[in-house]
Amino acid sequence: MPVYEPAIDLALVTIIAFFVFFLGLVFYLRREDRREGYPLEEDGSGRVRTAGGVLFMAQPKKFYLPFGGGTVVVPNANRDRRAIAAERTSVTPGSPMRPTGNPLVDGVGPAAYAERAKVPGVDFHGEPKIVPMRAAAGYTIANGDPDPRGMTVVAADGGIAGTVKDIWVDRSETMIRYLEVGLAGGGAALLPMTMARVNKRLGHIKVEAITAAQFEGVPKLQNSNQITLYEEERVTAYFGGGFLYATPARAEPLL
């Protein structure tokens, strides 16, 4: 009788090794994606679900935040207990929320913002990267491009919000991030450049996000020559929320 020597099927071993590796990768990723947002809460009752145990939750890990933002350890048992200035439109789980205050300031819906670090973003030299041109030596408007300084800012309701006083540039990206608007009632407000439409022919800047009166409520800066990551969130969220909440008609159905 023929004698068969034991042999190793490399193709089979490779397939088995691949499936073992892939199973381990899925297991690892499913643990890692539970660092934030867990344990889950029931939408209607607010009841907290079980975390899933050590096999389904990643072990705590310390992360060092950039720009001097400190450290954070996740996962942790901290829950977001902040009150929401909104109420349900229905008792049905998943139903939309109706603002109960000023949604542009309260951070409801499209005006929501993240609790970012209250320090400015820095460039490669460790200096604040978004600053007004009055504090950015060597920055000028290119020849042929409209200079928004001195232009009138026309709001969504057609009212005059104020006049552009200065330009805030991003020294890392070499681009305009904000326009500093001197308000008609006094003070100043930052206007995200992405929310502004410069009309060179008419010599004004059109803003569809908010009304002229709402410019007074734009979150203010603690330092007139720099903006923190948290303040960037607040300013951008304020204007972003205006596309839904600036006027009562915007929050109604289109038809």
C-alpha positions in Angstrom: 0.0 0.0 0.0 1.2 3.5 -0.8 2.3 5.5 2.2 1.2 9.1 2.4 3.5 11.5 4.1 1.8 14.3 6.2 1.8 17.6 4.4 0.8 21.2 5.1 -1.8 22.8 2.9 -0.4 26.4 2.8 -3.5 27.7 1.1 -5.7 26.4 3.9 -3.4 27.7 6.6 -3.4 31.1 4.9 -7.2 31.2 4.8 -7.5 30.2 8.4 -4.9 32.8 9.5 -6.7 35.5 7.5 -10.0 34.7 9.2 -8.5 34.6 12.6 -6.8 38.0 12.0 -9.9 39.5 10.5 -12.0 38.3 13.5 -9.5 39.8 15.9 -9.5 43.1 13.9 -13.3 43.4 14.1 -13.3 42.6 17.8 -10.6 45.2 18.4 -12.4 47.9 16.3 -15.8 47.2 18.0 -14.1 47.8 21.4 -12.3 50.9 20.3 -15.4 52.6 18.8 -17.1 52.5 22.2 -14.7 55.0 23.8 -17.2 57.8 23.5 -21.0 57.9 23.5 -21.3 54.8 25.7 -23.1 53.5 27.6 -26.2 54.2 25.5 -29.4 55.9 26.8 -32.9 55.1 25.8 -34.3 57.9 23.7 -37.7 58.1 25.4 -37.1 57.1 29.1 -33.4 58.1 29.4 -32.6 54.7 30.9 -29.0 53.8 30.6 -28.2 50.5 29.0 -25.5 48.2 30.2 -22.0 49.0 28.9 -21.5 45.5 27.6 -18.7 44.3 29.9 -14.9 44.2 29.5 -15.1 42.1 26.4 -17.1 44.8 24.6 -15.6 48.0 26.0 -12.1 49.3 25.5 -9.8 49.8 28.4 -9.4 53.4 29.5 -6.7 55.3 27.6 -5.3 58.8 28.1 -5.2 61.1 25.1 -3.1 64.3 25.0 -5.1 67.0 23.3 -3.3 69.4 20.9 -2.7 73.2 21.4 -2.3 72.7 25.1 -5.8 71.5 25.6 -4.8 69.1 28.4 -5.6 65.4 28.6 -8.8 63.3 28.5 -9.3 59.7 29.6 -11.9 57.6 27.7 -14.0 55.6 28.1 -15.2 57.1 31.4 -18.4 57.2 33.4 -19.0 61.0 32.8 -22.4 61.7 31.4 -23.4 64.9 29.6 -25.9 66.4 32.1 -26.2 69.8 30.4 -29.8 71.0 30.1 -31.1 71.3 26.6 -33.2 74.4 25.8 -35.7 72.4 23.7 -38.7 70.2 24.2 -40.1 67.2 22.3 -42.8 67.9 19.8 -44.2 64.4 20.5 -43.9 61.7 23.1 -42.8 59.3 20.4 -39.1 58.3 20.7 -37.0 60.0 17.9 -39.4 62.9 17.5 -37.8 66.3 16.7 -37.1 68.9 19.3 -38.6 72.4 19.5 -36.4 75.2 20.8 -37.7 76.9 24.0 -35.2 79.8 24.1 -32.8 81.4 21.6 -31.6 78.5 19.6 -28.7 80.5 18.1 -27.2 80.9 21.5 -28.5 77.8 23.2 -26.8 75.5 20.6 -29.9 73.7 19.4 -30.1 71.8 16.1 -27.9 73.3 13.4 -26.6 75.8 16.0 -25.1 73.0 18.1 -21.4 73.3 18.9 -18.7 71.1 20.4 -17.0 71.9 23.8 -13.6 72.4 22.2 -10.6 73.6 24.2 -10.6 77.3 25.2 -7.2 77.9 23.7 -6.3 79.3 20.2 -5.2 77.0 17.4 -1.5 77.5 16.7 0.7 77.4 13.6 4.0 75.6 13.2 5.8 78.2 15.2 3.4 77.9 18.2 1.8 81.2 17.5 -2.0 81.7 17.2 -2.8 81.0 13.6 -6.0 83.0 13.1 -5.4 86.7 13.8 -6.6 90.0 12.4 -4.5 91.6 9.8 -3.6 94.4 12.2 -1.6 91.8 14.1 -0.4 89.9 11.0 2.6 91.7 9.6 3.2 91.1 5.9 -0.3 90.2 4.9 -2.1 92.2 2.3 -4.9 91.9 -0.2 -3.8 90.7 -3.6 -3.9 93.3 -6.4 -7.2 93.0 -8.3 -9.1 91.3 -5.4 -11.8 93.4 -3.6 -10.8 94.6 -0.2 -13.8 94.1 2.1 -12.6 96.6 4.7 -14.9 99.5 4.7 -17.7 97.7 2.9 -21.2 97.7 4.4 -22.6 94.4 5.6 -26.2 93.8 4.5 -28.1 91.1 6.5 -30.7 88.6 5.5 -33.6 91.0 6.2 -32.0 93.8 4.1 -30.9 95.7 7.2 -27.4 97.2 7.7 -25.5 95.3 10.3 -22.4 97.4 10.2 -19.1 97.9 8.4 -16.1 95.6 8.0 -13.3 96.9 10.2 -10.7 94.2 9.7 -9.9 90.9 8.1 -8.9 87.8 10.1 -6.4 85.6 8.3 -5.3 82.0 8.8 -1.5 82.1 8.8 -1.3 78.4 8.3 -3.5 78.2 5.3 -3.0 81.7 4.0 -6.6 82.5 3.6 -9.3 84.7 5.1 -11.3 83.1 7.9 -13.4 85.9 9.3 -14.4 89.5 8.7 -14.6 91.7 11.8 -17.8 93.8 11.5 -18.1 97.0 13.4 -21.7 97.0 14.5 -24.1 99.9 14.0 -25.0 99.9 17.7 -21.3 99.7 18.8 -18.9 96.9 19.4 -17.8 94.3 16.9 -18.7 90.8 15.7 -16.8 88.1 13.7 -18.5 87.0 10.5 -17.2 83.7 9.0 -16.0 84.3 5.5 -17.9 81.3 4.3 -21.1 83.0 5.3 -20.3 86.2 3.4 -20.8 87.1 -0.2 -18.7 90.0 -1.4 -20.3 92.2 -4.1 -17.5 94.2 -5.6 -19.8 96.0 -8.0 -22.2 97.3 -5.3 -19.5 97.6 -2.7 -21.2 95.7 0.0 -21.2 92.2 1.6 -24.4 90.2 1.7 -25.1 87.8 4.6 -28.1 85.4 4.3 -27.6 83.6 7.6 -29.0 86.1 10.2 -30.8 89.4 10.4 -29.2 92.7 11.2 -30.4 92.8 14.8 -29.1 89.3 15.4 -25.5 90.5 14.7 -25.6 91.9 18.2 -25.9 88.4 19.7 -22.9 86.9 17.9 -20.7 85.4 20.6 -17.9 87.8 21.7 -14.2 87.1 22.0 -12.2 87.3 25.2 -9.1 88.5 23.3 -9.6 91.1 20.6 -6.6 89.8 18.6 -7.1 86.0 18.8 -9.9 83.4 18.8 -10.0 80.1 20.7 -11.1 76.8 19.3 -14.2 77.0 21.5 -15.0 80.5 20.3 -14.7 79.4 16.7 -17.3 76.7 17.4 -19.7 79.2 19.0 -19.4 81.9 16.2 -19.8 79.4 13.4 -22.7 77.6 15.0 -24.5 80.9 15.6 -24.4 81.8 11.9 -25.1 78.2 10.8 -28.2 78.0 13.0 -29.5 81.2 11.5 -30.3 79.4 8.2 -33.1 77.6 10.1 -33.8 79.8 13.1 -33.1 83.4 12.0 -36.8 84.0 11.2 -39.9 82.0 12.1 -40.7 81.4 8.5 -37.4 79.5 8.0 -38.4 76.8 10.5 -41.7 76.1 8.7 -42.3 73.7 5.8 -41.4 75.0 2.3 -44.8 74.0 1.0 
